[in-house]
Amino acid sequence: MDISKEELEAFNKKYMLQQEQNRKLTEDEEFYIKQNKEYFCDLDLLWSDKIEIVDTEFLFGKLELVDSEDFINSYTIVLLNLHDTLKVYLETQKRIEKIYSSKKLWKSIRRNDRKLTILINYINSNKTLCPPVISYRINEHSSNKPVFCVFDGNHRIALSRYIGLEEIPFIIHKSDWLELQRIMPN
């Protein structure tokens, strides 16, 4: 199979761009790791507050959605107390601190530093964040009982807890929201 000169040039250009992006992410990651907690507390997290404006493209494969209208009709965004929500999910303060530490953000076995770097760069570019998605379902750790779990957004939750946010928005299926209201502390 022959590759044309144009195809080879396009491949090389794409490869060089990827290399430059990786180099920049590595630099950013090294910079962020050296920063103290106050640096991250100064970040301005802009959350989507309307379900209609959430970028659903990356959620389609995860939520088994048919289309955007299905998403808008089935899900809602609710502002929840972060600690109370994590307590419903993880049950104990010890587990909350282990998974979503308020003291340590980087070099965690539970999180990918590169994803944190991408998240912080995204926040620094003043783009609107998709709220984390929580779900009420049976999972491998729930002994065949439905439990609330974080379906998407662990890095956003970790950063939010680390910088001390008390409330953040979550995306939740409307039927799951009814159940969460029933079991959530007042």
N, C-alpha and C positions, 0 to 999 in steps of 0.2 A: 504494500500500500504506500503510495507516494504522497508526501505532504508538500503542498505548495509553499513557496517562499512567503506568501501573505499569511497562510495559516500558521507557519512557524513563527513569524513576527508577532502575530496576534497572541499566540501561546506565550511567547517570551514576555510580551508586554503585560499580559495578565499575571504571569508568574512573578515578575518584578514588582508589580503593584501589591500582590499578596505578601511578598517578602517585606516591602516597606510598611504595610499595615501591621504585620506581626512585630516588626522592629519597634514601631510606634507604641503598640500595645504593651510590649515588654518594658519600654521606657516609662510609660504611664503607670504600669503596675509597680515598678520599683519606686517611683515617686510616691504613689499612694500608700504603699506599705510603710514608708518612712514618716508619714504624717501622723500627728496626734489626733485624738478623738475630736477636738474642737474643729479641726478642718472639716470633718464630715458633718458635724452639727450645723455648719454654715451652709450646707447644700440645701437648695430649694427644690424639694420634691413636688412636682406638679402631677397630680393624679387625674386620670379621666374620671369625670363625675357623672357622665351620662352614658348609658349602655350603648346608645346609638353611635357614639364617637370612638368606641374602643376598636382598636385595630385587631380584627378577629382572624386574620390570615394564619397566624401561628397556632391559634386555638383549634382550628378545624380538625386537625389530625388527632388532637388530644380529647376533645369533647364529643366526638361523633356527631357533629353538627351537619345539617343538610345545607344551610345557607345562612347569610347574615340575618335574614328575617326570622329564621328559627332561633338564632341566638338572642335577638332583641326580644322576642316573645317569651323565651324560656328563662332568661337570666335577668338579674338585677344587680345594682351596685348599692352596697350598704356601708355606712361608716360605723365601724365597730371598735370597741376598746381592745387594743392589741393584746394586753395581758389576759383579759377574760377569754378572748377567742383562743389564745394559745393554751390556756388552762383547760378549756373544753376538749381541745385536741390532744394535749400531752398529759393532762391530769395533775402533774406535780411541778412545783417550782424547780426542783432539781432537774427534771427532764427538760423543762423550758430553757433553763440556763445552759444545759449541755448542748442543746440543738441550736438555740438562738441566743447566744451569749450577749449579754449587755456590756461585757468587758473586752471581748476579743472578736475582731472581725476577720483578720487575715490569718493565713496559715492554719485553717481549720480543716480537720479531716472530713467535715460535713459539707464544705463549700469549696468551690472552684475559684481561686483567686483571679483567673482570667475573666470569668463571668462577672465577678465583682467589678473588675476594671472596666469592662464593657458597659456595665450598668452605670457606674459613676461617670464615665464619659458621656453616656446618653443623658444623664441628669444635667451635666455641665453644658450640654448643647441646648438646654431649655426645651427639651421635647417632653410631651405628656406621657406619663407612665401608665401602663395598663395595671389596674389593681390586681393583687394576687387572687387566684381562684381557689375557693374552698368547696369541698364536696362532702356529702354524707353518703358513705358507701362502705361496703365490706372490702377490707384489704387483707393482705397476708398476715398482718399482726393483730387482727381484730377478733379472732376466734369465731368467725362466721357471724359476728354481730356488726351492724352498721355503726361506723364511727365517723366523726368529722376529721378530715385530713386536708392538707395543703396539696392541691392538685397541680398548681403552677404558681411560682413566685417566691420560692424559698430565699433567694438572694435579696429580693425586695423586702421581705419580712425581716431577714437578718439585719439588713442595713437600718431599717426603721426602728427595730428594737435597740440596736447598738447606739443610735443617735438619740434615743429616748422619746420617740414619738408615742403618745398615749393612744391616739386613734388613727387608724388608716382605713381607706375604703377596701372592700373586698367584693369580688364578683362571686355570686352564688346563685344556684338554680332556685327559682321561686319556691318550689316545694321544699327544698333543703332549708331555705330561709325560715319557713314556717316552723320546721323542726328545731332549728337553732334558737329561735325566739322562745320556744317552749322550755329548752334546757339551759339557756344562758342565764348566768346570774344577773340580777337587776343592776 
